Amino acid sequence: MEISFAEIFWDNIYFFALGMKQVPTATAMAVWTATTLILIKIAELYLFDGKLNWSEAFFLLLITIGIIGQIHFHCHHSGMM
């Protein structure tokens, strides 16, 4: 079964809208953008035999820490934890 680009696009918009109901817009946008960057890099590695150097790995790690920090900070300060 193939998934079309349009299906992925609308699913992406739907889940982003759901996320914005739970967290502030800036947090949702930051997490959405960072997650997209990480998934693009994973796709590059597996689909196009891309390479990962130390600087890319380091900055992807910082992005991941930022995502976790944003989610934790929002949950902690909004009483969700």
Secondary structure by P-SEA (a helix, b strand, c coil): ccccaaaaaaaaaaaaaaaaacccaaaaaaaaaaaaaaaaaaaaaccccccccaaaaaaaaaaaaaaaaaaaaaaaaaccc
